[in-house]
Amino acid sequence: MLKQFFKAKIHVWVVLLVALILVTATIAVQLGWLGFKNPFSHKSNETENISVTVEKTLPISELNGLLVSTDRVIQSEKDGWPLIGGKRMLVVASWNVRLGIDGSKIKISADEDKKSIEVRLPKLTVTSEELAKTPHVYDQSGSLLDKYSPQDVLDAVNAKSDEVKSDVLKDKDYRQQATSSLKETLSAVINGAPGVKGNYEIVYVTE
């Protein structure tokens, strides 16, 4: 009976030893200790690495694609009594409006099978707007007691600011030019990342 006990105990130890060897061999293959690499693990790491590498090269702030210079003729009128109130003004103002994107919202994903890098661009926005020069007053009239002041001119110009930004952002040609410029800039940056140029196709997706 004692002999059978020792035989059973040895059998259990053999089974445990074989299981340990199999587990160790599996881990060794996964980590490449034996000179072999798991192809699926390698592909996943390579995909992750190229995505991370590309993301590190991207700008994290605003990225401008197009500068638009635009003019507006502004007519401002205020009613009043003759001689003691009422005035009218005609002003031409020029703006510089920039279209671009938030660089921190660019999404990158790599496909090793297709050897492509997908770049998902956020929505195009107005990144800045500023007066290109001092507004020019072409004509103004008013009562002797109620003339236009410099502040009146500034208020009239500022009242047009949102309209100018909206018009530029809605313009199809401006949007196409800005997007094309952004893609060109980003392609140059991405292709500058190690291992990208000549090995991956860059595919853009816009919102």
TIRO-2110 file (N, C-alpha, C; in Angstrom, 1 decimal):
// TIRO-2110
0.8, -1.2, 0.0, N, 1, A
0.0, 0.0, 0.0, CA, 1, A
0.9, 1.3, 0.0, C, 1, A
2.0, 1.2, 0.8, N, 2, A
2.9, 2.3, 0.8, CA, 2, A
3.5, 2.6, -0.5, C, 2, A
3.8, 1.5, -1.2, N, 3, A
4.4, 1.5, -2.5, CA, 3, A
3.5, 2.2, -3.5, C, 3, A
2.2, 1.9, -3.4, N, 4, A
1.2, 2.5, -4.3, CA, 4, A
1.1, 4.0, -4.1, C, 4, A
1.2, 4.4, -2.8, N, 5, A
1.1, 5.8, -2.4, CA, 5, A
2.2, 6.6, -3.0, C, 5, A
3.5, 6.0, -2.9, N, 6, A
4.6, 6.7, -3.5, CA, 6, A
4.5, 6.8, -5.0, C, 6, A
4.0, 5.8, -5.7, N, 7, A
3.8, 5.8, -7.1, CA, 7, A
2.8, 6.9, -7.5, C, 7, A
1.7, 7.0, -6.8, N, 8, A
0.7, 8.0, -7.1, CA, 8, A
1.3, 9.4, -6.9, C, 8, A
2.1, 9.6, -5.8, N, 9, A
2.7, 10.9, -5.5, CA, 9, A
3.6, 11.3, -6.6, C, 9, A
4.5, 10.3, -7.1, N, 10, A
5.4, 10.6, -8.2, CA, 10, A
4.6, 10.9, -9.4, C, 10, A
3.5, 10.3, -9.7, N, 11, A
2.7, 10.6, -10.9, CA, 11, A
2.2, 12.0, -10.9, C, 11, A
1.7, 12.4, -9.7, N, 12, A
1.2, 13.8, -9.6, CA, 12, A
2.3, 14.8, -9.8, C, 12, A
3.5, 14.5, -9.3, N, 13, A
4.6, 15.5, -9.5, CA, 13, A
5.1, 15.5, -11.0, C, 13, A
5.0, 14.4, -11.6, N, 14, A
5.3, 14.4, -13.1, CA, 14, A
4.3, 15.2, -13.9, C, 14, A
3.1, 15.1, -13.6, N, 15, A
2.0, 15.9, -14.2, CA, 15, A
2.2, 17.4, -14.0, C, 15, A
2.5, 17.7, -12.7, N, 16, A
2.8, 19.1, -12.4, CA, 16, A
4.0, 19.7, -13.1, C, 16, A
5.1, 18.8, -13.2, N, 17, A
6.3, 19.2, -13.9, CA, 17, A
6.1, 19.5, -15.3, C, 17, A
5.3, 18.6, -16.0, N, 18, A
5.0, 18.7, -17.4, CA, 18, A
4.2, 20.0, -17.7, C, 18, A
3.2, 20.2, -16.8, N, 19, A
2.4, 21.4, -16.9, CA, 19, A
3.2, 22.7, -16.8, C, 19, A
4.2, 22.7, -15.8, N, 20, A
5.0, 23.8, -15.6, CA, 20, A
5.9, 24.1, -16.8, C, 20, A
6.4, 23.0, -17.4, N, 21, A
7.3, 23.1, -18.6, CA, 21, A
6.5, 23.7, -19.7, C, 21, A
5.3, 23.3, -19.9, N, 22, A
4.4, 23.8, -21.0, CA, 22, A
4.1, 25.3, -20.8, C, 22, A
3.8, 25.7, -19.6, N, 23, A
3.5, 27.1, -19.3, CA, 23, A
4.7, 27.9, -19.6, C, 23, A
5.9, 27.5, -19.1, N, 24, A
7.1, 28.2, -19.3, CA, 24, A
7.5, 28.4, -20.7, C, 24, A
7.3, 27.3, -21.5, N, 25, A
7.6, 27.3, -22.9, CA, 25, A
6.6, 28.3, -23.7, C, 25, A
5.4, 28.3, -23.3, N, 26, A
4.4, 29.3, -23.9, CA, 26, A
4.8, 30.7, -23.6, C, 26, A
5.2, 31.0, -22.4, N, 27, A
5.6, 32.4, -22.0, CA, 27, A
6.9, 32.7, -22.8, C, 27, A
7.8, 31.8, -22.9, N, 28, A
9.0, 32.0, -23.6, CA, 28, A
8.8, 32.4, -25.1, C, 28, A
7.9, 31.7, -25.7, N, 29, A
7.6, 31.9, -27.1, CA, 29, A
6.9, 33.3, -27.2, C, 29, A
6.0, 33.6, -26.3, N, 30, A
5.3, 34.9, -26.4, CA, 30, A
6.3, 36.1, -26.2, C, 30, A
7.3, 35.9, -25.4, N, 31, A
8.3, 36.9, -25.1, CA, 31, A
9.5, 36.9, -26.1, C, 31, A
9.6, 35.8, -26.9, N, 32, A
10.7, 35.7, -27.8, CA, 32, A
12.0, 35.2, -27.2, C, 32, A
11.9, 34.5, -26.0, N, 33, A
13.1, 34.1, -25.4, CA, 33, A
13.8, 33.0, -26.2, C, 33, A
13.0, 32.2, -26.9, N, 34, A
13.6, 31.0, -27.6, CA, 34, A
13.9, 31.4, -29.1, C, 34, A
13.8, 32.6, -29.4, N, 35, A
14.1, 33.0, -30.8, CA, 35, A
12.8, 33.0, -31.7, C, 35, A
11.7, 32.7, -31.1, N, 36, A
10.4, 32.7, -31.8, CA, 36, A
9.5, 33.8, -31.3, C, 36, A
8.7, 34.4, -32.2, N, 37, A
7.8, 35.5, -31.8, CA, 37, A
6.4, 35.2, -32.2, C, 37, A
5.5, 35.5, -31.4, N, 38, A
4.1, 35.4, -31.7, CA, 38, A
3.8, 36.4, -32.8, C, 38, A
3.4, 36.0, -34.0, N, 39, A
3.1, 37.0, -35.0, CA, 39, A
2.0, 38.0, -34.7, C, 39, A
1.0, 37.5, -34.0, N, 40, A
-0.1, 38.4, -33.7, CA, 40, A
0.3, 39.4, -32.6, C, 40, A
1.1, 39.0, -31.6, N, 41, A
1.5, 39.9, -30.7, CA, 41, A
2.4, 41.0, -31.3, C, 41, A
3.3, 40.5, -32.2, N, 42, A
4.2, 41.4, -32.9, CA, 42, A
3.5, 42.5, -33.7, C, 42, A
2.4, 42.0, -34.4, N, 43, A
1.7, 42.9, -35.2, CA, 43, A
1.0, 44.0, -34.4, C, 43, A
0.4, 43.5, -33.2, N, 44, A
-0.3, 44.5, -32.4, CA, 44, A
0.6, 45.5, -31.8, C, 44, A
1.8, 45.1, -31.4, N, 45, A
2.8, 46.0, -30.9, CA, 45, A
3.3, 47.0, -31.9, C, 45, A
3.5, 46.5, -33.1, N, 46, A
4.0, 47.3, -34.2, CA, 46, A
3.0, 48.4, -34.6, C, 46, A
1.7, 48.0, -34.6, N, 47, A
0.6, 48.9, -34.9, CA, 47, A
0.5, 50.0, -33.8, C, 47, A
0.6, 49.6, -32.6, N, 48, A
0.5, 50.5, -31.5, CA, 48, A
1.7, 51.5, -31.5, C, 48, A
2.9, 50.9, -31.8, N, 49, A
4.1, 51.7, -31.8, CA, 49, A
4.1, 52.8, -32.9, C, 49, A
3.7, 52.4, -34.1, N, 50, A
3.6, 53.4, -35.2, CA, 50, A
2.6, 54.5, -34.9, C, 50, A
1.5, 54.1, -34.3, N, 51, A
0.5, 55.1, -34.0, CA, 51, A
1.0, 56.1, -32.9, C, 51, A
1.6, 55.5, -31.9, N, 52, A
2.2, 56.4, -30.9, CA, 52, A
3.3, 57.3, -31.4, C, 52, A
4.1, 56.7, -32.3, N, 53, A
5.2, 57.5, -32.9, CA, 53, A
4.7, 58.7, -33.7, C, 53, A
3.6, 58.4, -34.5, N, 54, A
3.0, 59.5, -35.3, CA, 54, A
2.4, 60.5, -34.4, C, 54, A
1.6, 60.1, -33.4, N, 55, A
0.9, 61.0, -32.5, CA, 55, A
1.9, 62.0, -31.8, C, 55, A
3.1, 61.5, -31.5, N, 56, A
4.1, 62.3, -30.8, CA, 56, A
4.6, 63.5, -31.7, C, 56, A
4.5, 63.3, -33.1, N, 57, A
5.0, 64.3, -34.0, CA, 57, A
3.9, 65.4, -34.3, C, 57, A
2.7, 65.1, -33.9, N, 58, A
1.6, 66.1, -34.2, CA, 58, A
1.5, 67.3, -33.3, C, 58, A
1.1, 68.4, -33.8, N, 59, A
0.9, 69.6, -33.0, CA, 59, A
-0.2, 69.4, -32.0, C, 59, A
0.0, 70.0, -30.8, N, 60, A
-1.1, 69.8, -29.7, CA, 60, A
-1.9, 71.1, -29.6, C, 60, A
-1.6, 72.1, -30.4, N, 61, A
-2.3, 73.4, -30.3, CA, 61, A
-3.1, 73.6, -31.6, C, 61, A
-3.5, 74.8, -31.8, N, 62, A
-4.2, 75.2, -33.0, CA, 62, A
-3.3, 75.0, -34.3, C, 62, A
-3.9, 74.5, -35.3, N, 63, A
-3.2, 74.3, -36.6, CA, 63, A
-4.0, 75.1, -37.7, C, 63, A
-3.4, 76.1, -38.2, N, 64, A
-4.1, 77.0, -39.2, CA, 64, A
-3.9, 76.4, -40.6, C, 64, A
-5.0, 76.5, -41.4, N, 65, A
-4.9, 76.0, -42.7, CA, 65, A
-5.0, 77.1, -43.8, C, 65, A
-5.7, 78.2, -43.4, N, 66, A
-5.9, 79.3, -44.4, CA, 66, A
-6.1, 80.6, -43.7, C, 66, A
-5.5, 81.6, -44.3, N, 67, A
-5.7, 83.0, -43.9, CA, 67, A
-6.6, 83.7, -44.9, C, 67, A
-7.7, 84.2, -44.5, N, 68, A
-8.7, 84.9, -45.4, CA, 68, A
-8.7, 86.4, -45.0, C, 68, A
-8.5, 87.2, -46.0, N, 69, A
-8.7, 88.7, -45.8, CA, 69, A
-10.0, 89.1, -46.5, C, 69, A
-10.8, 89.7, -45.7, N, 70, A
-12.2, 90.1, -46.2, CA, 70, A
-12.6, 91.5, -45.7, C, 70, A
-13.3, 92.2, -46.6, N, 71, A
-13.8, 93.5, -46.3, CA, 71, A
-15.3, 93.6, -46.1, C, 71, A
-15.8, 94.5, -45.4, N, 72, A
-17.2, 94.8, -45.2, CA, 72, A
-17.5, 96.3, -45.2, C, 72, A
-18.5, 96.6, -45.9, N, 73, A
-19.0, 98.0, -45.9, CA, 73, A
-20.1, 98.0, -44.8, C, 73, A
-20.0, 98.8, -43.8, N, 74, A
-20.9, 98.9, -42.7, CA, 74, A
-21.6, 100.2, -42.7, C, 74, A
-23.0, 100.1, -42.6, N, 75, A
-23.8, 101.3, -42.6, CA, 75, A
-24.5, 101.3, -41.2, C, 75, A
-24.3, 102.4, -40.5, N, 76, A
-24.9, 102.5, -39.2, CA, 76, A
-25.7, 103.8, -39.1, C, 76, A
-26.9, 103.6, -38.6, N, 77, A
-27.8, 104.8, -38.5, CA, 77, A
-28.5, 104.8, -37.2, C, 77, A
-28.7, 106.0, -36.6, N, 78, A
-29.4, 106.2, -35.4, CA, 78, A
-30.3, 107.3, -35.5, C, 78, A
-31.6, 107.1, -35.2, N, 79, A
-32.6, 108.1, -35.3, CA, 79, A
-32.5, 109.2, -34.3, C, 79, A
-33.0, 110.4, -34.6, N, 80, A
-33.1, 111.5, -33.6, CA, 80, A
-33.8, 112.7, -34.3, C, 80, A
-33.9, 113.7, -33.5, N, 81, A
-34.6, 114.9, -33.9, CA, 81, A
-33.6, 115.8, -34.8, C, 81, A
-34.1, 116.5, -35.8, N, 82, A
-33.3, 117.4, -36.6, CA, 82, A
-32.6, 118.4, -35.7, C, 82, A
-31.3, 118.6, -36.0, N, 83, A
-30.5, 119.5, -35.3, CA, 83, A
-30.0, 119.1, -33.9, C, 83, A
-30.8, 118.2, -33.2, N, 84, A
-30.4, 117.8, -31.9, CA, 84, A
-30.2, 116.3, -31.7, C, 84, A
-30.4, 115.6, -32.8, N, 85, A
-30.2, 114.1, -32.7, CA, 85, A
-30.2, 113.5, -34.1, C, 85, A
-29.8, 112.2, -34.1, N, 86, A
-29.8, 111.5, -35.4, CA, 86, A
-28.5, 111.5, -36.1, C, 86, A
-28.0, 110.4, -36.6, N, 87, A
-26.7, 110.4, -37.2, CA, 87, A
-26.6, 109.1, -38.1, C, 87, A
-25.7, 109.2, -39.1, N, 88, A
-25.5, 108.1, -40.1, CA, 88, A
-24.0, 108.0, -40.4, C, 88, A
-23.6, 106.8, -40.6, N, 89, A
-22.2, 106.6, -40.8, CA, 89, A
-22.0, 105.4, -41.8, C, 89, A
-21.0, 105.6, -42.7, N, 90, A
-20.6, 104.5, -43.7, CA, 90, A
-19.1, 104.2, -43.4, C, 90, A
-18.8, 103.0, -43.1, N, 91, A
-17.5, 102.6, -42.7, CA, 91, A
-17.0, 101.3, -43.5, C, 91, A
-15.8, 101.3, -43.9, N, 92, A
-15.2, 100.1, -44.5, CA, 92, A
-14.2, 99.5, -43.5, C, 92, A
-14.4, 98.2, -43.2, N, 93, A
-13.5, 97.5, -42.2, CA, 93, A
-12.9, 96.3, -42.9, C, 93, A
-11.7, 95.9, -42.6, N, 94, A
-11.0, 94.8, -43.1, CA, 94, A
-10.6, 93.8, -42.0, C, 94, A
-10.9, 92.5, -42.2, N, 95, A
-10.5, 91.5, -41.2, CA, 95, A
-9.5, 90.5, -41.8, C, 95, A
-8.7, 89.9, -41.0, N, 96, A
-7.9, 88.7, -41.3, CA, 96, A
-8.5, 87.6, -40.5, C, 96, A
-9.0, 86.6, -41.2, N, 97, A
-9.7, 85.4, -40.5, CA, 97, A
-8.9, 84.2, -40.8, C, 97, A
-8.6, 83.4, -39.8, N, 98, A
-7.9, 82.2, -40.0, CA, 98, A
-8.8, 81.0, -39.8, C, 98, A
-8.7, 80.0, -40.7, N, 99, A
-9.4, 78.8, -40.5, CA, 99, A
-8.4, 77.6, -40.2, C, 99, A
-8.8, 76.8, -39.3, N, 100, A
-7.9, 75.7, -38.9, CA, 100, A
-8.6, 74.7, -38.0, C, 100, A
-7.8, 73.9, -37.3, N, 101, A
-8.4, 72.9, -36.4, CA, 101, A
-7.6, 72.9, -35.1, C, 101, A
-8.2, 72.2, -34.1, N, 102, A
-7.5, 72.0, -32.8, CA, 102, A
-6.6, 70.7, -33.0, C, 102, A
-5.3, 70.9, -33.0, N, 103, A
-4.4, 69.8, -33.2, CA, 103, A
-4.5, 68.7, -32.1, C, 103, A
-4.9, 69.0, -30.9, N, 104, A
-5.0, 68.0, -29.9, CA, 104, A
-6.2, 67.0, -30.1, C, 104, A
-7.1, 67.4, -31.0, N, 105, A
-8.2, 66.5, -31.3, CA, 105, A
-8.1, 65.6, -32.5, C, 105, A
-6.9, 65.6, -33.1, N, 106, A
-6.6, 64.8, -34.3, CA, 106, A
-6.4, 63.3, -33.8, C, 106, A
-7.1, 62.4, -34.4, N, 107, A
-7.1, 61.0, -34.0, CA, 107, A
-6.3, 60.2, -35.1, C, 107, A
-5.4, 59.3, -34.6, N, 108, A
-4.5, 58.5, -35.4, CA, 108, A
-4.8, 57.0, -35.2, C, 108, A
-4.9, 56.2, -36.3, N, 109, A
-5.0, 54.8, -36.1, CA, 109, A
-4.2, 54.2, -37.3, C, 109, A
-3.5, 53.1, -37.0, N, 110, A
-2.7, 52.4, -38.1, CA, 110, A
-3.3, 51.0, -38.4, C, 110, A
-3.2, 50.6, -39.7, N, 111, A
-3.6, 49.3, -40.1, CA, 111, A
-2.4, 48.6, -40.8, C, 111, A
-1.9, 47.6, -40.1, N, 112, A
-0.7, 47.0, -40.6, CA, 112, A
-0.9, 46.1, -41.8, C, 112, A
-2.1, 45.6, -41.9, N, 113, A
-2.5, 44.7, -43.0, CA, 113, A
-2.5, 45.6, -44.3, C, 113, A
-3.1, 46.7, -44.2, N, 114, A
-3.2, 47.6, -45.4, CA, 114, A
-2.1, 48.6, -45.5, C, 114, A
-1.2, 48.6, -44.5, N, 115, A
-0.1, 49.5, -44.4, CA, 115, A
-0.6, 50.9, -44.6, C, 115, A
-1.5, 51.3, -43.8, N, 116, A
-2.1, 52.7, -43.9, CA, 116, A
-2.2, 53.3, -42.5, C, 116, A
-2.2, 54.6, -42.5, N, 117, A
-2.4, 55.4, -41.3, CA, 117, A
-3.6, 56.3, -41.5, C, 117, A
-4.6, 56.1, -40.7, N, 118, A
-5.8, 56.9, -40.8, CA, 118, A
-5.7, 58.1, -39.9, C, 118, A
-5.9, 59.3, -40.5, N, 119, A
-5.9, 60.6, -39.7, CA, 119, A
-7.3, 61.2, -39.7, C, 119, A
-7.9, 61.2, -38.6, N, 120, A
-9.2, 61.7, -38.5, CA, 120, A
-9.2, 63.2, -38.0, C, 120, A
-9.6, 64.1, -38.8, N, 121, A
-9.5, 65.5, -38.5, CA, 121, A
-10.7, 66.0, -37.8, C, 121, A
-10.6, 66.9, -36.8, N, 122, A
-11.8, 67.5, -36.2, CA, 122, A
-12.4, 68.5, -37.1, C, 122, A
-13.5, 69.1, -36.6, N, 123, A
-14.2, 70.1, -37.4, CA, 123, A
-13.4, 71.3, -37.7, C, 123, A
-13.5, 71.9, -38.8, N, 124, A
-12.8, 73.1, -39.2, CA, 124, A
-13.5, 74.3, -38.4, C, 124, A
-12.7, 75.2, -37.8, N, 125, A
-13.2, 76.3, -37.1, CA, 125, A
-12.4, 77.6, -37.4, C, 125, A
-13.0, 78.7, -36.9, N, 126, A
-12.2, 80.0, -37.0, CA, 126, A
-11.3, 80.0, -35.8, C, 126, A
-10.0, 79.9, -36.1, N, 127, A
-9.0, 79.9, -35.0, CA, 127, A
-8.7, 81.3, -34.5, C, 127, A
-8.9, 82.3, -35.4, N, 128, A
-8.6, 83.7, -35.0, CA, 128, A
-9.2, 84.7, -36.0, C, 128, A
-9.5, 85.9, -35.5, N, 129, A
-10.1, 86.9, -36.3, CA, 129, A
-9.6, 88.2, -35.7, C, 129, A
-9.1, 89.1, -36.6, N, 130, A
-8.5, 90.4, -36.1, CA, 130, A
-8.7, 91.4, -37.3, C, 130, A
-8.8, 92.7, -36.8, N, 131, A
-8.9, 93.7, -37.8, CA, 131, A
-7.5, 93.9, -38.5, C, 131, A
-7.6, 93.9, -39.8, N, 132, A
-6.3, 94.0, -40.6, CA, 132, A
-5.7, 95.4, -40.5, C, 132, A
-6.6, 96.4, -40.4, N, 133, A
-6.2, 97.8, -40.3, CA, 133, A
-7.3, 98.6, -39.6, C, 133, A
-7.0, 99.9, -39.4, N, 134, A
-8.0, 100.8, -38.7, CA, 134, A
-9.2, 101.0, -39.7, C, 134, A
-10.4, 100.8, -39.2, N, 135, A
-11.6, 101.0, -40.1, CA, 135, A
-11.6, 102.4, -40.7, C, 135, A
-12.0, 102.5, -41.9, N, 136, A
-12.0, 103.8, -42.6, CA, 136, A
-13.5, 104.3, -42.7, C, 136, A
-13.7, 105.6, -42.2, N, 137, A
-15.0, 106.2, -42.2, CA, 137, A
-15.1, 106.9, -43.6, C, 137, A
-15.9, 106.5, -44.5, N, 138, A
-16.1, 107.1, -45.8, CA, 138, A
-17.1, 108.3, -45.7, C, 138, A
-18.0, 108.2, -44.9, N, 139, A
-19.0, 109.2, -44.8, CA, 139, A
-19.8, 109.2, -43.5, C, 139, A
-20.0, 110.3, -42.9, N, 140, A
-20.9, 110.4, -41.7, CA, 140, A
-21.6, 111.7, -41.7, C, 140, A
-22.7, 111.7, -41.1, N, 141, A
-23.5, 112.9, -41.0, CA, 141, A
-24.3, 112.8, -39.7, C, 141, A
-24.7, 113.9, -39.1, N, 142, A
-25.4, 113.9, -37.9, CA, 142, A
-25.7, 115.4, -37.5, C, 142, A
-26.4, 115.5, -36.4, N, 143, A
-26.8, 116.8, -35.9, CA, 143, A
-25.6, 117.5, -35.3, C, 143, A
-25.7, 118.8, -35.1, N, 144, A
-24.6, 119.5, -34.5, CA, 144, A
-24.2, 119.1, -33.1, C, 144, A
-25.2, 118.4, -32.4, N, 145, A
-24.9, 118.0, -31.0, CA, 145, A
-24.7, 116.5, -30.9, C, 145, A
-24.7, 115.8, -32.0, N, 146, A
-24.6, 114.3, -31.9, CA, 146, A
-23.8, 113.7, -33.0, C, 146, A
-22.5, 113.9, -33.0, N, 147, A
-21.7, 113.3, -34.0, CA, 147, A
-21.2, 111.9, -33.6, C, 147, A
-20.7, 111.2, -34.6, N, 148, A
-20.2, 109.9, -34.3, CA, 148, A
-18.8, 110.0, -33.5, C, 148, A
-18.6, 109.2, -32.6, N, 149, A
-17.4, 109.1, -31.8, CA, 149, A
-16.5, 107.9, -32.3, C, 149, A
-15.2, 107.9, -31.9, N, 150, A
-14.4, 106.7, -32.3, CA, 150, A
-15.0, 105.4, -31.7, C, 150, A
-15.6, 105.5, -30.5, N, 151, A
-16.3, 104.3, -29.9, CA, 151, A
-17.5, 103.9, -30.7, C, 151, A
-18.2, 104.8, -31.3, N, 152, A
-19.3, 104.5, -32.2, CA, 152, A
-18.8, 103.7, -33.4, C, 152, A
-17.7, 104.1, -33.9, N, 153, A
-17.1, 103.4, -35.1, CA, 153, A
-16.7, 101.9, -34.7, C, 153, A
-16.1, 101.8, -33.5, N, 154, A
-15.6, 100.5, -33.0, CA, 154, A
-16.8, 99.6, -32.7, C, 154, A
-17.9, 100.2, -32.2, N, 155, A
-19.1, 99.4, -31.9, CA, 155, A
-19.7, 98.8, -33.1, C, 155, A
-19.8, 99.7, -34.1, N, 156, A
-20.4, 99.3, -35.4, CA, 156, A
-19.6, 98.2, -36.1, C, 156, A
-18.3, 98.2, -36.0, N, 157, A
-17.4, 97.2, -36.6, CA, 157, A
-17.5, 95.9, -35.8, C, 157, A
-17.5, 96.0, -34.5, N, 158, A
-17.6, 94.8, -33.6, CA, 158, A
-18.9, 94.1, -33.8, C, 158, A
-19.9, 94.8, -34.1, N, 159, A
-21.2, 94.2, -34.3, CA, 159, A
-21.3, 93.3, -35.5, C, 159, A
-20.3, 93.5, -36.5, N, 160, A
-20.2, 92.7, -37.7, CA, 160, A
-19.3, 91.5, -37.5, C, 160, A
-18.6, 91.4, -36.4, N, 161, A
-17.5, 90.4, -36.2, CA, 161, A
-18.0, 89.0, -36.4, C, 161, A
-19.1, 88.7, -35.7, N, 162, A
-19.7, 87.3, -35.8, CA, 162, A
-20.1, 86.9, -37.1, C, 162, A
-20.7, 87.9, -37.8, N, 163, A
-21.2, 87.7, -39.2, CA, 163, A
-20.1, 87.4, -40.1, C, 163, A
-19.0, 88.1, -40.0, N, 164, A
-17.8, 87.9, -40.8, CA, 164, A
-17.2, 86.5, -40.6, C, 164, A
-17.1, 86.0, -39.3, N, 165, A
-16.6, 84.7, -39.0, CA, 165, A
-17.5, 83.6, -39.6, C, 165, A
-18.8, 83.8, -39.5, N, 166, A
-19.7, 82.8, -40.0, CA, 166, A
-19.7, 82.7, -41.5, C, 166, A
-19.6, 83.8, -42.2, N, 167, A
-19.5, 83.8, -43.6, CA, 167, A
-18.3, 83.1, -44.2, C, 167, A
-17.1, 83.4, -43.5, N, 168, A
-15.9, 82.8, -43.9, CA, 168, A
-15.9, 81.3, -43.7, C, 168, A
-16.4, 80.9, -42.6, N, 169, A
-16.5, 79.5, -42.2, CA, 169, A
-17.5, 78.7, -43.1, C, 169, A
-18.5, 79.3, -43.6, N, 170, A
-19.5, 78.6, -44.4, CA, 170, A
-19.1, 78.6, -45.9, C, 170, A
-18.1, 79.4, -46.3, N, 171, A
-17.7, 79.4, -47.7, CA, 171, A
-17.0, 78.1, -48.1, C, 171, A
-17.6, 77.5, -49.1, N, 172, A
-17.1, 76.2, -49.6, CA, 172, A
-15.7, 76.2, -50.1, C, 172, A
-15.4, 77.2, -50.9, N, 173, A
-14.0, 77.3, -51.4, CA, 173, A
-13.0, 77.5, -50.3, C, 173, A
-13.3, 78.4, -49.4, N, 174, A
-12.4, 78.6, -48.2, CA, 174, A
-12.1, 77.3, -47.5, C, 174, A
-13.2, 76.5, -47.2, N, 175, A
-13.1, 75.3, -46.5, CA, 175, A
-12.2, 74.3, -47.2, C, 175, A
-12.4, 74.2, -48.5, N, 176, A
-11.7, 73.2, -49.3, CA, 176, A
-10.2, 73.6, -49.3, C, 176, A
-9.9, 74.9, -49.5, N, 177, A
-8.5, 75.4, -49.5, CA, 177, A
-7.9, 75.1, -48.1, C, 177, A
-8.6, 75.4, -47.0, N, 178, A
-8.1, 75.2, -45.7, CA, 178, A
-7.8, 73.7, -45.4, C, 178, A
-8.7, 72.9, -45.8, N, 179, A
-8.6, 71.4, -45.6, CA, 179, A
-7.4, 70.9, -46.4, C, 179, A
-7.3, 71.3, -47.6, N, 180, A
-6.2, 70.8, -48.5, CA, 180, A
-4.8, 71.2, -47.9, C, 180, A
-4.8, 72.5, -47.4, N, 181, A
-3.5, 73.0, -46.8, CA, 181, A
-3.2, 72.2, -45.5, C, 181, A
-4.2, 71.9, -44.7, N, 182, A
-4.0, 71.1, -43.5, CA, 182, A
-3.4, 69.7, -43.8, C, 182, A
-4.0, 69.1, -44.8, N, 183, A
-3.6, 67.7, -45.2, CA, 183, A
-2.1, 67.8, -45.6, C, 183, A
-1.8, 68.8, -46.4, N, 184, A
-0.4, 68.9, -46.9, CA, 184, A
0.6, 69.1, -45.8, C, 184, A
0.2, 69.9, -44.8, N, 185, A
1.1, 70.2, -43.7, CA, 185, A
1.2, 68.9, -42.8, C, 185, A
0.1, 68.3, -42.5, N, 186, A
0.2, 67.1, -41.7, CA, 186, A
0.9, 65.9, -42.4, C, 186, A
0.7, 65.8, -43.7, N, 187, A
1.4, 64.7, -44.4, CA, 187, A
2.9, 64.9, -44.3, C, 187, A
3.4, 66.1, -44.4, N, 188, A
4.8, 66.4, -44.2, CA, 188, A
5.3, 66.0, -42.8, C, 188, A
4.5, 66.3, -41.8, N, 189, A
4.9, 66.0, -40.4, CA, 189, A
4.9, 64.5, -40.2, C, 189, A
3.8, 63.9, -40.6, N, 190, A
3.6, 62.4, -40.4, CA, 190, A
4.7, 61.6, -41.1, C, 190, A
5.0, 62.0, -42.4, N, 191, A
6.0, 61.3, -43.1, CA, 191, A
7.4, 61.5, -42.5, C, 191, A
7.5, 62.5, -41.7, N, 192, A
8.8, 62.8, -41.0, CA, 192, A
9.0, 61.9, -39.8, C, 192, A
8.0, 61.1, -39.4, N, 193, A
8.1, 60.2, -38.3, CA, 193, A
8.9, 59.0, -38.7, C, 193, A
9.7, 58.4, -37.8, N, 194, A
10.5, 57.2, -38.2, CA, 194, A
9.6, 56.1, -38.7, C, 194, A
10.0, 55.5, -39.9, N, 195, A
9.4, 54.3, -40.4, CA, 195, A
8.1, 54.5, -41.2, C, 195, A
7.7, 55.8, -41.4, N, 196, A
6.4, 56.1, -42.1, CA, 196, A
6.6, 56.3, -43.6, C, 196, A
7.5, 57.2, -44.0, N, 197, A
7.6, 57.5, -45.4, CA, 197, A
8.0, 56.3, -46.2, C, 197, A
7.2, 56.1, -47.3, N, 198, A
7.5, 55.0, -48.2, CA, 198, A
6.9, 53.7, -47.7, C, 198, A
6.5, 53.6, -46.5, N, 199, A
5.9, 52.3, -45.9, CA, 199, A
4.4, 52.4, -45.7, C, 199, A
3.9, 53.6, -45.5, N, 200, A
2.5, 53.7, -45.2, CA, 200, A
1.8, 54.7, -46.0, C, 200, A
0.5, 54.4, -46.3, N, 201, A
-0.3, 55.4, -47.0, CA, 201, A
-1.1, 56.2, -46.0, C, 201, A
-1.1, 57.5, -46.2, N, 202, A
-1.9, 58.3, -45.2, CA, 202, A
-3.3, 58.6, -45.8, C, 202, A
-4.3, 58.2, -45.0, N, 203, A
-5.7, 58.4, -45.4, CA, 203, A
-6.4, 59.3, -44.4, C, 203, A
-7.0, 60.4, -45.0, N, 204, A
-7.7, 61.4, -44.2, CA, 204, A
-9.2, 61.2, -44.1, C, 204, A
-9.7, 61.4, -42.9, N, 205, A
-11.1, 61.4, -42.7, CA, 205, A
-11.5, 62.7, -42.1, C, 205, A
-12.5, 63.4, -42.7, N, 206, A
-12.9, 64.7, -42.1, CA, 206, A
-14.3, 64.7, -41.6, C, 206, A
-14.6, 65.4, -40.6, N, 207, A
-16.0, 65.5, -40.0, CA, 207, A
-16.8, 66.4, -40.9, C, 207, A
END
